[in-house]
Amino acid sequence: MERKSLGLIALLVLLSGCGSSGDSGSRDSAAGSNQQPTANAGADQSVQVGDTVALSGAASSDADGDTLGYSWSFVSRPSGSASVLSSATSLSASFVADVAGSYLVALVVNDGALSSTSDSVLVTASESSNPSYSGTGFLTQGLATTQVTNLFAQGSRVAALGSIDDEAQQSWVVPGANAYSSASLPFAPDLYNPYVSGHDYADADAALAALDGSEVVVVDADGELITAYIFADNYFELYVNGTPVGKDPVPYTEFNANIVRFRVKQPFTVAMLLLDWEEHLGTGTENNQGSANFPGDGGMVAVFQDASGATIGVTDASWRAQTFYTAPITDLTCLSESGQQRLSTGCSTSAPSDLGEVYAVHWSRPDDWMSSSFDDSAWPLATTFTNATVGVDNKPAYTRFTALFDDAEEDAQFIWSSNLVLDNEVVVRGTLGSADSGSGGTEEGTLQLSSKAVKADGILPLSATCEGADQGHSLTLDWSGAPAGTQSFALAMYHFPNPADAPDYSKAHYYWSLYDIPATTSGLDEGESDIGTFGINSVDGQQSYTAPCSQGPGDKEYSITLFALSAPVGSLSLVGSVTDLATLTSTVAPYVLESASLTLIRERYNSNEDLHVPSAVADTCAAKSAAFDAYSDFVSVSCDADTFSVTSQTQLPYRSELDVDKPNVGIRSWIGRVPIPETSVWSLPIVPTYLSAPASNINIHHPIGISVDGIPILSYIKEGDASEVAQLGQDYSDRDTLILGEVDQCGGHAGNGEDYHYHAAPICLMDSHDPSQPLAYMFDGLPLYFGTGGGVLSTDGTDYGGGRYSELNYLPQKVKTGERPLDACNAYDLNGDGSAYVYYSTAEPPYAIGCYRAQADQAASVFAGPHWSEERDLAWSGSQVALTDDDTLTFDGQTWHFIEITPADGNNKIASGDTALILYRQLTATDADYDPSANCYAFRYRLDSTDTAGSNDTTAVHCR
């Protein structure tokens, strides 16, 4: 297929991304500049004779945003084919592949004035190799070749692995590919295991008492301890939110039972691979029940309990179960499929007489089957089976723990796919726990919608507009409290240009519509495109999120609404390619159990105009204070006759809850410091006194200004000595803190006084900051505005800004054109006559300012922060690390702040494959080391984060 380069596509989207004043929902081109549209006929396909081939031109595009017309035609067909195209002038078309061979179909699109060049899709149709089977699986016949003779020599049955090829020479592992021999998935401790001395416990309490905590797998560092009790016939692998947490140590027999313990936040997703082992590989049979070719059966039961011992989930009919290997099959006509249901219930379960004639059916297991984001909504519900059917009432591994598995009030049931005997490789999935289990969630039936990307100010993040990376991504969302009976969700993001039109959705502009979101879903990642079905948007008519690009004065109001529906996935009879907002909302209306909305505001400036550029420098107390008004929770301001003072309440930054926004995250060269909150005061002149020309006058040691959220800004240059002055024109790339990887994604880190500060303009403010207001004031009294920033700063991919912005450019037009460039200080001459200057940030050094353009008493402006009475150990982790998380956790009954540290190449402090933690908290009067006359902190240095008991922590207390 024809493909434009990514760079050109990005340019076309960028050029079409920002319209005129107001939010028209269109991308207008200048008169006479219409561009040729691009056809995209979709990916090539392979089908079988008799299949209906679906074609879509949804990936076609027009840089001007014009409505497209579509024209499909056959370029060639196999000899003898009488196939015709249906809906040949629509977005989607189809035909029946009536004979074997190659079908080449062309697509041309037209924007009303110009036609695209032709793009084609190749469809290859082949005869079914076995006319008696028409399902989606792959057939093998006879015995497999043994590849591994026995995984576990102690077992009473041989646990071998084999391989067998289907008719297309595709190889399959039988009874199923597994991680038994992989160290990445730990063996589960035993409740009962006849092969391991001392693991023959009388009850579950005795087994738990024998554990030392080293077996606990950490999914979430601040998660709750969960214990799973599992009995499987024969083998299981357990994953929680995609993390491998435990596997069966006995793959075949004798039967055993296990404990798996892990830390995770509720709710969480459990995914389990289940294998019914076989002795005659490739046929699903074993020596049993008096038969040499007996089709064995499976079955698995599990109970999940929280740290208090309360049961939070059991295996039952609410789980999903899908089969990936069915055998033995002696008559292929017994197999059938209905959607995702792979049915063998009509097949014989008798022992076959000739294994060479036995068929098996295989399906590929999805790569992300264990992921919490995997959509299993189309999978069949699990089938439950009695103890007697599974045959466990004579097995000590089960009967010793019936009080656990067969609790009268919370009875766990054996589950499998629909055929306990013939289905040999099965994946089951379930979501357990509740959002209100100590994690601040809501009660069922009180639907709540939130976004970690949205700050307390309720402003639509800039990254979700057309100025974000890739012209904007949909927001990350979380929800909880779905009412009883919820079977799916729908979602919409929209804006009423005339608020009086609400709630007439036919008059709204809409950017995001989604339906058939599975009921098990509790949120969407940023830019998520694989969950649910997209309707179209009103910007370009595509089935995607397309960001708003509204401009002009005043706040625009955007709503994101989530609907909890009683309608199951697939039952709404909607076609995404023609489902607009009005159609979606009217269709779901009868099924809405409850809805929740986020209402966000945004005033957006056209960066190609100068409405955001100041006309003068603030020179009164009131005018300077205005820049700090939006951050009054973080700073306060005061003035005397000549001086403007800023009090930072904590000297910790204003960030969203996104991982990339967390302080420290993204640092690749760490000096071992942590951000300790402090109240600090900074001062600057109200009226600036301008210098005649740029001069080398910045001391690298001292801060150079204070941001509007109360964070000091320092030069980007790594300090040489306390008296060094930054020299204009000198290359400091070898001491550039950003290039060296010493700052986080937002441009800051904690310094020698454990004080958080920036080394560049704070780009993390830009998700909600008004670009017509300063980002900071420098100590000469001049404001710093955001100009450019947000790109990759080094060849190894340090992405300053967390990747949310491809490029932001609010520089004045005269700077962009070169008529009035920034000077060496990064100062802009407002009037062109030297009478007034403001600073603009840049994506290149000096990032903030390179020198003062007005008189500054830099040393006198700087807060003299406290220091430890005894220095901390900064060498325990090494500097060659990556800081990957910054959060809180509960340890020993106390809340601790922690920073997660991943070793990089060359690190010899942290073992390869481990992550380390530094934990710290302020001491209170209840602590033994508390000193009422000092500010004291406890520190724990942990080289292995899985040591949740902290048995090997190095501990210290430091006061300041």
Residue, then its C-alpha position, 0 to 999 in steps of 0.5 A: m500500500e502507498r504510505k506517506s512518510l511519518g514526517l509528512i503525515a505529522l506535518l499535514v496533521l499539524l497544519s490542519g490541527c488549529g482552526s480560526s477563533g472559536d471551536s468550529g470542529s473543522r480544519d479550514s485551509a486557506a483559499g486555493s490551498n486544497q491538498q490531495p487526499t490520501a487513500n488507504a485500503g487497509a492491510d492485506q488479508s488471507v481468507q478461505v474460499g466462501d468467506t465474506v471479505a470486509l474492506s474499510g477505507a477508514a484509514s484514508s485521510d484528507a489534510d484539509g479535513d474535507t469530507l471524503g467520497y469513496s470508490w472501490s473497484f476490482v483490479s484483478r480477480p482469480s479466473g472463474s470468479a463472479s464476485v462483486l463488490s457491495s457498497a462500492t461507494s461507501l467507507s466500507a465495502s465487502f465481497v465473497a471470495d468465491v474461488a481460490g486465488s488473489y483478489l486485488v481491490a483498489l480504493v480512490v477517495n475524493d475530497g469534492a475537488l481532488s481525487s487521491t492516487s489509488d491504493s490497493v489491498l491484496v486478498t488471498a483466498s485458499e481452499s479449506s484443507n479440511p472441508s469438514y472443519s470450518g472453524t478458526g483453529f488449526l488442525t493437527q493429527g496424530l502423535a507429537t514429537t517429544q521435546v522435553t522428556n520430563l519436567f519433574a522427575q519426582g512425579s508419578r506421571v511423566a510431565a513431558l513436552g512435545s511439538i507438532d505441526d499443523e498442515a501449514q507447517q506451523s508448530w504447536v507446543v503440547p500440552g501448551a507453551n508454559a513457563y515451568s522452566s523459567a525463573s521469571l515466574p516463581f514456584a508457589p509455596d505448598l499447602y500440600n506437596p508429597y514430594v517436599s519434606g515438611h510441606d505436608y500441612a494440616d491446615a492453611d494456617a500452619a502453611l502460612a506460619a511457615l512462610d517468611g515473607s520472601e515469597v511475596v511478589v510485589v505488584d504495587a509497592d503500596g498495595e495490600l497483601i493478598t493470599a491466594y489458595i489454589f488447587a489445580d488439575n493439573y497445572f497453573e500459572l498465575y498473573v496479577n495485573g500482568t505480573p507473574v506471581g506464582k506457578d504450580p511446582v508439580p506439573y502433573t501428579e501427585f496432586n498438590a495445593n498451593i499458596v501464592r502471596f502478592r501485594v497489589k492495590q484493589p481491584f486487580t485482574v487475575a489471569m491464569l494459564l491452566l494445563d491438563w497434562e497428557e501422556h500421549l503428546g498431541t492427543g489429549t490422552e493418558n493411561n487412566q481409568g483402565s484405558a491406555n487412551f483415556p481423555g483426562d479432565g481438568g479443573m481449578v479452584a481458588v480462594f483469594q483473601d486480604a490481609s485480614g483473612a477476609t475472602i475478597g474473591v473466589t473462582d465462580a461462573s463470573w470468571r471468563a474462560q477460553t480454550f486454546y487446545t482441544a483433543p482428542i477429536t475423532d469426528l471434526t463435524c462435532l466442532s462448532e464456533s459461535g463468536q468466541q465460543r469454541l464448542s466441543t460439547g457435541c464431541s465424544t469423550s470416549a477413548p479413541s482406538d487409534l491415536g494416529e487418527v486423532y485430531a487436535v485443534h489449536w488456537s494461538r494464545p494472545d501475547d497479552w492474555m495476562s494483562s489487566s488491559f486485555d479485553d476478554s469481554a467476548w470470551p465465554l463465561a467460565t463453566t463450573f463443576t462439582n467436586a465429584t465431577v472433577g474427582v477431588d474428594n479422595k485427594p488429600a491436597y484438596t480434602r485437608f482444606t475443604a474448610l477453605f475451598d468449600d466455605a458455606e458462605e463463600d464457596a469457591q467453585f471448580i471452573w474450566s471452559s465448557n468441556l472439562v475433558l477435551d479442552n486441555e489448554v485453558v486461560v481463565r480471567g477474573t477481576l477481584g477486590s473493590a476500589d473502596s478496600g482502604s484505597g479511597g474508592t466509592e461504594e457500588g452504585t455511586l459512579q465516579l469519574s476522574s483523571k490523574a492528568v487533571k489537576a485541582d484547577g479543573i483545566l483540560p490539560l494542554s496535552a489533550t488539545c491539538e498542541g499535545a504530542d501527535q496533535g493530542h491524546s485522549l486523557t487517562l481516565d479512572w472510574s469506580g462505583a458502577p451500579a449493580g447490573t452494569q454490563s458495559f460502559a459508553l463514553a463521550m467527550y463534547h463541547f457546546p459552542n452555545p451552552a444554551d444548546a445543552p443537552d441537544y447533542s446534535k448541536a455539540h462538537y464531539y471529539w471522543s465517543l466510545y461504546d462496548i467498553p467491557a464492564t470489567t474495565s475501570g479506566l483507560d490509559e492515555g491514548e487508549s485505542d484497543i478497548g471498546t468501539f469508537g464512534i466518529n468525531s465531529v472534527d474529521g469524521q474518523q473513528s478516533y479521538t481527535a483533540p479540540c483546537s478551539q481558540g479565541p478569548g475566554d474559557k471553553e467548557y468540555s465535558i467527558t461523560l461515562f455511562a454505565l449501561s445494562a446492555p451487554v457488549g455487542s448488543l447495541s447494534l451500532v456501527g462505529s463508522v456512522t455512530d455520531l454523538a447524537t446516535l450514541t446518546s440516544t441509543v444508550a439512553p434506555y440502558v443508562l443505569e448511572s452516569a458521571s461527568l468531568t467538566l473541564i475548562r480551557e482558554r487556548y491561545n493561537s501561538n501564531e498570534d501575539l494575544h498572549v504576548p505581554s505589552a508591558v512589564a509589571d511594575t506594581c505589587a498588584a500587577k506582579s501578584a497576578a502571576f501567582d494568583a492561580y497557585s495560591d495553595f502553594v505560594s503567598v506574596s507580600c510587598d514593601a515599598d521596593t521589594f516583592s516577596v514570595t513565600s513558598q509553602t512547601q517548595l514542592p512542585y504543583r503536579s498532576e498525578l501522572d507517573v511522568d509528573k512525579p518529582n524525580v521520575g526520569i532522572r538518570s544520574w542521581i546525586g542521592r538527594v530527596p525533596i524535603p518540604e520547606t517553607s521559604v521566602w524569596s525576594l525581588p525588586i518591584v520595579p526593574t532597573y535595566l542594564s544597557a547590554p547583556a553581561s555575564n552576571i549569573n552566579i551558578h551556585h545561587p538560584i536565579g528566580i522563583s517559579v509561580d508555584g514556589i520553586p526556585i530556578l537555578s542555572y542549567i549549568k552544573e556547579g563548578d565552585a560556589s563563586e563561578v559566574a556563567q560566561l556568555g558564549q561559553d559551551y557548557s554542554d559537558r555540564d548541562t544538567l538536562i543533557l546529563g540526565e540529572v533532572d526529572q521529566c519536568g526539569g527539576h531535582a532535589g539539590n544539596g539541601e534536599d531542596y527541590h528546584y528547577h534547572a529550566a522552565p517548569i514544563c509540567l506547569m504547561d498542562s494547565h498554565d495560562p501562557s499569557q502569564p509568567l511562569a516565574y519571576m527572576f531576581d532582577g524583577l523581570p518575568l519569565y514566560f514560556g517560549t519553547g521547550g519539551g523536546v528530546l534533549s539527548t541522543d539516548g532519549t531523555d524526553y523532557g516533559g514526559g513526552r506529552y508535547s512534541e513542540l510548544n512555541y509561544l515565542p512572539q512572532k517577531v522572535k520567530t521571524g528573526e525581526r527581533p530575536l532573543d538576546a544572550c540572556n533569553a530576553y525579548d525587547l518588548n518595544g524594540d527600543g530597550s525600554a522594557y524586557v521580558y524573558y522567554s524559555t527555550a528548548e536549548p540552553p540556557y533554557a530559562i535565562g543566560c544572564y540578568r537584563a536588569q540589576a539583581d542582588q542574586a545572593a540577597s534574594v536567595f533563601a538560606g535553607p537548612h542543612w543536615s547536622e550530619e550528612r546522609d550516605l549518598a553513595w549507597s545506590g550509586s549514581q548510575v541509576a534511573l528513578t522510576d517512581d516516587d510515591t508513598l507506602t505503608f511500612d511498619g504501620q507508618t506512611w513513608h515516602f519512597i523513591e524507586i531506583t533502577p540500576a543502569d549499566g555500570n551500577n555496582k551497588i544494586a544487583s542486576g534485575d533488582t530495584a532499590l528503594i529509599l524510604y523517608r518520613q518526618l519523625t513525630a512525637t511518638d518516635a523514639d528519636y523525635d527532637p522537638s527542637a529540630n526537624c528530623y527524618a527517618f531514612r531506610y536504604r533498601l537495595d532490593s524492593t522485594d524485601t518488603a519486611g525491610s530485613n536488610d535495610t540500612t536505617a538512619v535518622h537525620c535532623r536539620 
